[in-house]
């Protein structure tokens, strides 16, 4: 019986790991598609931020609702059906412009609405990913082993996000259509890029610029003319306002494309020297050449992961089972065993009110989760766009950079789980204090790095931030499951999940607005502050016990 239990325990862990990794395949692909969507449909960072905030909030509440459902439902059916529906929504997203007959240009309202509806539906279904797993793991793993084994399980989302980053980085850099010989399409993409991203290029071109106030467009002799109005800092030129004109011709585009074809490693500064163009214009043309050479590649970021997720849904249905009882094995013994088979709705509701909604430790974990997710999602959701736009990385390198962030996150989760059991006697909240401190330190280093730093240094610092931030991301779920006990583990994780996904108002909408109006640097200042506040909140429960099993359960 012991051998059989171990077999089913690890089969459950591995099946849910693969399954949850595939939920990320059809959830975080939108982040890698954003540069292509902006180039082809002129969607601004603020608009992306609004979308990320809405779908993140929808997911948070869906995860909470599914948490209530998961504690009373067969996990095998719950998880496999949810992944199948997510995959269907992802496939539909890639087909939306074709179905509406929309080509490259400024996106009409119908397309934006279609995108929004499909993303909302996807995130409604996404809520059926984690709660069944939280319930299953608390049934199959005893509390004294939960930190280590659930840390292993928690690598699933980093594995999923990391593999997706590599896949989508390859897709965005190698698939799609080359529109470079179509002057009309190139002009449309040029105007879209100027509308959405050129302001940040101008801001970064001169350290003395305090703010780019506006970018206006016009056409002169088949060329797109962008007039940038910006204000100098008060200690330079008395803070006066300046207007500068940039003329984007197809000849300049062709010259930059030819230079990049000869040497793809050329930086925007080198392109400016070779062509004699102003630095922000050279940077913009470098991006436009890349985007127009792989137009429509973003669609494959939805189609290919969607097909893989469909196969994964079938695998979950075939290999997953529910609790030990469903395969003829006894349930784990603990002080809640007497209530393990209690079917009275009133008894169950009373238990949940005490162990979840009336438990101050669960609420502290929930609030802390908000700050953890702000930092994590700011990198995960905006990393591909930031690295390609602000650090001039190719899509392939940006994909690998995000993947390395996730790989170090896996190492960090495993280290945090081991340290929790080894040094803190299962008190996951204590480990989280040190993890948030490490996150703040490395985000500060990242912020202070000069713009011309070697990419390897950039990658290493961001990877170390991933190492530390993923510890709390994993341990909060473990701590919540232990404090609420296995009977209400999914409900407790649903509650902490709501707070985690309320963070999208900051990591989604807040970041989008900051980038559009002030640039990327302010984003990292905010992330550092969030990490420090999160550490302070974890300190509030420093003296708390490991779990709630030794208390009265009813």
ZAMARGU-4260 file (C-alpha; in steps of 0.2 Angstrom, whole numbers, plus 5000, padded with zeros to 4 digits):
<rodrens>
0) 5000/5000/5000 | 5014/5012/5004 | 5022/5008/4987 | 5006/5011/4978 | 5003/5028/4987
5) 5020/5034/4982 | 5017/5029/4964 | 5000/5039/4964 | 5008/5053/4974 | 5021/5056/4961
10) 5010/5052/4946 | 4998/5066/4953 | 5012/5078/4955 | 5020/5076/4938 | 5003/5076/4929
15) 4997/5092/4937 | 5015/5100/4934 | 5014/5096/4915 | 4995/5102/4915 | 4998/5118/4924
20) 5013/5122/4913 | 5002/5121/4898 | 4990/5133/4906 | 5004/5145/4905 | 5006/5141/4886
25) 4989/5148/4883 | 4989/5162/4895 | 5006/5172/4894 | 5007/5171/4875 | 4998/5187/4874
30) 5014/5196/4881 | 5025/5190/4867 | 5012/5195/4854 | 5011/5213/4861 | 5025/5220/4850
35) 5017/5213/4834 | 5000/5219/4839 | 5006/5236/4842 | 5015/5237/4826 | 5001/5230/4815
40) 4986/5238/4824 | 4993/5254/4834 | 4988/5247/4851 | 4996/5258/4864 | 5005/5253/4880
45) 4991/5261/4890 | 4978/5250/4880 | 4989/5235/4883 | 4989/5239/4902 | 4970/5241/4903
50) 4968/5224/4894 | 4981/5216/4906 | 4972/5223/4921 | 4955/5218/4916 | 4960/5200/4911
55) 4971/5198/4927 | 4956/5204/4938 | 4945/5192/4929 | 4957/5178/4932 | 4959/5182/4950
60) 4940/5181/4953 | 4939/5165/4942 | 4953/5157/4952 | 4943/5161/4968 | 4927/5154/4961
65) 4935/5139/4955 | 4944/5137/4972 | 4926/5135/4980 | 4922/5123/4966 | 4938/5113/4967
70) 4936/5108/4985 | 4919/5099/4980 | 4923/5093/4962 | 4933/5079/4954 | 4950/5087/4949
75) 4952/5076/4934 | 4937/5083/4925 | 4939/5101/4932 | 4957/5103/4925 | 4956/5094/4909
80) 4940/5103/4903 | 4947/5120/4908 | 4963/5118/4898 | 4953/5112/4883 | 4943/5128/4884
85) 4958/5139/4886 | 4966/5131/4871 | 4950/5135/4860 | 4950/5153/4865 | 4969/5155/4861
90) 4966/5147/4843 | 4951/5159/4841 | 4962/5174/4846 | 4974/5171/4831 | 4960/5170/4819
95) 4950/5185/4824 | 4958/5198/4812 | 4955/5186/4797 | 4937/5183/4802 | 4933/5201/4804
100) 4942/5205/4787 | 4954/5217/4795 | 4972/5221/4788 | 4987/5231/4795 | 4982/5248/4801
105) 4974/5256/4816 | 4963/5243/4824 | 4944/5247/4823 | 4934/5245/4838 | 4927/5228/4833
110) 4944/5220/4833 | 4949/5227/4850 | 4932/5221/4857 | 4935/5204/4849 | 4952/5203/4857
115) 4945/5208/4874 | 4931/5196/4874 | 4942/5181/4869 | 4955/5186/4882 | 4942/5188/4896
120) 4935/5171/4891 | 4952/5163/4891 | 4955/5170/4909 | 4938/5164/4915 | 4943/5146/4910
125) 4961/5149/4917 | 4954/5149/4934 | 4952/5130/4933 | 4971/5128/4933 | 4978/5130/4950
130) 4964/5127/4962 | 4962/5108/4957 | 4981/5106/4959 | 4981/5115/4976 | 4967/5103/4982
135) 4975/5087/4975 | 4993/5091/4982 | 4986/5094/5000 | 4977/5077/4999 | 4992/5068/4992
140) 5007/5076/5002 | 5008/5077/5021 | 5010/5094/5029 | 5028/5091/5035 | 5033/5087/5016
145) 5022/5100/5008 | 5035/5114/5007 | 5048/5104/4998 | 5037/5094/4986 | 5025/5109/4982
150) 5041/5119/4978 | 5045/5105/4966 | 5027/5106/4959 | 5028/5125/4958 | 5042/5124/4945
155) 5028/5120/4933 | 5023/5138/4929 | 5041/5143/4927 | 5044/5128/4916 | 5029/5133/4906
160) 5033/5151/4905 | 5051/5148/4901 | 5047/5135/4887 | 5034/5147/4880 | 5046/5162/4880
165) 5059/5152/4870 | 5045/5146/4858 | 5037/5163/4856 | 5054/5172/4854 | 5058/5160/4840
170) 5041/5163/4832 | 5042/5182/4833 | 5059/5182/4825 | 5057/5168/4812 | 5039/5166/4806
175) 5026/5178/4798 | 5027/5187/4782 | 5040/5199/4775 | 5031/5215/4770 | 5047/5225/4767
180) 5044/5226/4748 | 5027/5233/4751 | 5029/5252/4753 | 5011/5254/4758 | 5011/5241/4772
185) 5028/5248/4778 | 5021/5265/4779 | 5006/5259/4790 | 5018/5250/4802 | 5029/5265/4803
190) 5015/5276/4807 | 5009/5264/4820 | 5026/5262/4828 | 5028/5281/4829 | 5011/5283/4837
195) 5014/5269/4850 | 5033/5269/4854 | 5042/5283/4846 | 5040/5294/4861 | 5051/5283/4872
200) 5064/5283/4858 | 5065/5302/4859 | 5066/5302/4878 | 5080/5290/4879 | 5090/5299/4865
205) 5095/5313/4876 | 5098/5312/4895 | 5093/5331/4896 | 5075/5328/4890 | 5063/5328/4905
210) 5047/5323/4896 | 5041/5321/4878 | 5025/5330/4878 | 5018/5325/4861 | 5021/5316/4844
215) 5012/5323/4829 | 5011/5315/4812 | 5009/5322/4794 | 5014/5316/4776 | 5025/5326/4764
220) 5031/5319/4747 | 5027/5301/4752 | 5036/5302/4768 | 5030/5301/4786 | 5034/5316/4796
225) 5035/5315/4815 | 5036/5331/4825 | 5041/5328/4843 | 5039/5341/4856 | 5049/5339/4872
230) 5054/5348/4887 | 5072/5349/4894 | 5076/5346/4912 | 5076/5363/4923 | 5095/5362/4925
235) 5098/5361/4906 | 5093/5376/4894 | 5082/5382/4908 | 5069/5368/4905 | 5064/5375/4888
240) 5052/5367/4876 | 5059/5361/4860 | 5051/5354/4844 | 5061/5342/4832 | 5056/5335/4815
245) 5060/5317/4809 | 5057/5312/4791 | 5054/5294/4789 | 5056/5289/4770 | 5055/5272/4762
250) 5073/5275/4756 | 5079/5277/4774 | 5070/5261/4779 | 5078/5252/4764 | 5095/5258/4769
255) 5093/5252/4787 | 5086/5235/4782 | 5101/5232/4770 | 5113/5237/4784 | 5105/5225/4796
260) 5105/5211/4783 | 5124/5213/4781 | 5126/5214/4800 | 5112/5209/4812 | 5122/5214/4827
265) 5122/5233/4823 | 5115/5243/4837 | 5104/5258/4835 | 5119/5270/4839 | 5129/5262/4825
270) 5115/5263/4813 | 5113/5281/4817 | 5132/5284/4813 | 5131/5273/4797 | 5116/5282/4790
275) 5118/5300/4797 | 5100/5299/4804 | 5096/5306/4821 | 5098/5292/4835 | 5079/5290/4839
280) 5075/5289/4821 | 5088/5275/4818 | 5081/5266/4834 | 5063/5267/4827 | 5068/5261/4810
285) 5078/5246/4817 | 5062/5241/4826 | 5051/5244/4811 | 5062/5233/4800 | 5061/5219/4812
290) 5042/5220/4814 | 5039/5221/4795 | 5050/5207/4791 | 5039/5195/4802 | 5022/5203/4801
295) 5008/5191/4807 | 5020/5181/4817 | 5010/5185/4833 | 4996/5174/4827 | 5007/5159/4828
300) 5010/5163/4847 | 4992/5159/4849 | 4990/5145/4837 | 5005/5133/4841 | 5003/5134/4860
305) 4984/5132/4858 | 4987/5115/4849 | 5000/5109/4861 | 4988/5114/4876 | 4974/5103/4867
310) 4985/5088/4867 | 4989/5092/4886 | 4971/5092/4890 | 4969/5075/4883 | 4984/5069/4893
315) 4977/5076/4910 | 4961/5067/4907 | 4970/5050/4904 | 4983/5051/4918 | 4976/5061/4932
320) 4965/5054/4946 | 4957/5062/4961 | 4960/5059/4979 | 4968/5043/4987 | 4951/5037/4990
325) 4947/5037/4971 | 4960/5024/4968 | 4957/5013/4983 | 4970/5021/4995 | 4967/5028/5013
330) 4967/5047/5015 | 4982/5055/5024 | 4980/5055/5043 | 4979/5071/5052 | 4968/5080/5065
335) 4955/5085/5051 | 4953/5067/5046 | 4937/5066/5057 | 4929/5079/5045 | 4937/5072/5029
340) 4921/5064/5024 | 4909/5077/5031 | 4896/5081/5019 | 4886/5093/5029 | 4886/5110/5019
345) 4884/5120/5035 | 4898/5110/5044 | 4909/5114/5029 | 4904/5132/5028 | 4908/5134/5047
350) 4925/5126/5044 | 4929/5138/5030 | 4924/5154/5039 | 4935/5150/5053 | 4951/5143/5044
355) 4950/5155/5029 | 4939/5171/5031 | 4942/5172/5049 | 4960/5168/5049 | 4971/5184/5050
360) 4986/5174/5044 | 4977/5170/5028 | 4973/5189/5025 | 4992/5194/5028 | 4997/5181/5015
365) 4984/5188/5003 | 4990/5206/5005 | 5008/5200/5003 | 5004/5191/4988 | 4998/5207/4980
370) 5016/5214/4981 | 5024/5198/4975 | 5013/5198/4960 | 5016/5216/4955 | 5035/5212/4954
375) 5033/5196/4945 | 5020/5201/4932 | 5029/5217/4928 | 5043/5207/4922 | 5033/5192/4915
380) 5020/5203/4906 | 5031/5217/4900 | 5048/5209/4899 | 5047/5205/4880 | 5041/5222/4876
385) 5054/5231/4887 | 5069/5221/4881 | 5065/5223/4863 | 5061/5242/4864 | 5071/5248/4879
390) 5086/5237/4877 | 5087/5234/4858 | 5086/5215/4860 | 5080/5204/4846 | 5065/5194/4849
395) 5075/5178/4850 | 5087/5185/4864 | 5072/5193/4873 | 5063/5176/4873 | 5079/5167/4880
400) 5081/5181/4893 | 5063/5179/4900 | 5066/5160/4899 | 5082/5162/4910 | 5072/5173/4922
405) 5060/5158/4924 | 5074/5145/4925 | 5082/5155/4939 | 5065/5156/4947 | 5064/5137/4947
410) 5080/5136/4956 | 5074/5149/4968 | 5058/5140/4972 | 5067/5124/4975 | 5080/5133/4986
415) 5066/5142/4995 | 5056/5126/4999 | 5072/5117/5005 | 5077/5131/5016 | 5059/5132/5023
420) 5060/5114/5029 | 5078/5114/5033 | 5081/5130/5043 | 5063/5137/5047 | 5054/5121/5052
425) 5041/5123/5038 | 5038/5142/5042 | 5037/5147/5024 | 5033/5165/5029 | 5050/5168/5036
430) 5059/5162/5020 | 5048/5175/5011 | 5056/5189/5021 | 5073/5186/5015 | 5067/5182/4997
435) 5059/5199/4996 | 5075/5207/5002 | 5085/5199/4989 | 5072/5204/4975 | 5073/5223/4981
440) 5092/5222/4980 | 5093/5215/4963 | 5080/5226/4956 | 5089/5241/4962 | 5105/5234/4954
445) 5095/5232/4938 | 5088/5250/4938 | 5106/5257/4941 | 5114/5248/4926 | 5119/5259/4912
450) 5110/5258/4895 | 5126/5252/4886 | 5130/5238/4899 | 5134/5221/4891 | 5118/5211/4889
455) 5125/5196/4899 | 5126/5207/4914 | 5108/5213/4911 | 5103/5195/4910 | 5112/5189/4925
460) 5105/5203/4936 | 5087/5200/4930 | 5090/5181/4933 | 5094/5184/4951 | 5079/5194/4953
465) 5069/5180/4947 | 5078/5168/4959 | 5072/5178/4974 | 5054/5183/4968 | 5048/5165/4964
470) 5052/5159/4981 | 5037/5169/4989 | 5027/5165/4974 | 5028/5147/4978 | 5028/5148/4997
475) 5012/5158/4999 | 5002/5144/4992 | 5011/5132/5003 | 5008/5143/5018 | 4990/5146/5014
480) 4987/5127/5012 | 4995/5123/5028 | 4986/5137/5038 | 4969/5132/5031 | 4972/5113/5031
485) 4969/5102/5017 | 4950/5103/5019 | 4950/5121/5014 | 4967/5123/5004 | 4959/5127/4987
490) 4948/5140/4995 | 4962/5148/5004 | 4973/5149/4989 | 4958/5156/4979 | 4957/5170/4992
495) 4976/5174/4991 | 4975/5172/4972 | 4962/5186/4971 | 4974/5198/4980 | 4988/5192/4968
500) 4978/5196/4953 | 4972/5213/4959 | 4990/5218/4957 | 4987/5219/4938 | 4980/5237/4941
505) 4998/5241/4945 | 5008/5228/4935 | 4996/5230/4920 | 4988/5247/4919 | 5000/5256/4930
510) 5015/5250/4920 | 5007/5255/4903 | 5003/5272/4909 | 5020/5275/4916 | 5029/5269/4900
515) 5018/5280/4889 | 5020/5296/4899 | 5037/5294/4908 | 5047/5279/4901 | 5053/5263/4908
520) 5064/5269/4922 | 5050/5274/4933 | 5043/5256/4931 | 5058/5249/4940 | 5058/5262/4954
525) 5040/5256/4958 | 5045/5238/4958 | 5059/5241/4970 | 5046/5250/4982 | 5034/5235/4980
530) 5047/5223/4985 | 5052/5232/5001 | 5033/5234/5006 | 5030/5215/5003 | 5045/5211/5014
535) 5038/5222/5028 | 5021/5213/5027 | 5029/5196/5028 | 5037/5202/5044 | 5020/5204/5052
540) 5018/5185/5054 | 5036/5181/5058 | 5030/5173/5075 | 5016/5162/5067 | 5016/5143/5068
545) 5019/5132/5053 | 5001/5126/5050 | 4984/5126/5058 | 4982/5107/5061 | 4984/5108/5079
550) 4969/5120/5082 | 4951/5115/5083 | 4944/5111/5066 | 4926/5115/5068
</rodrens>
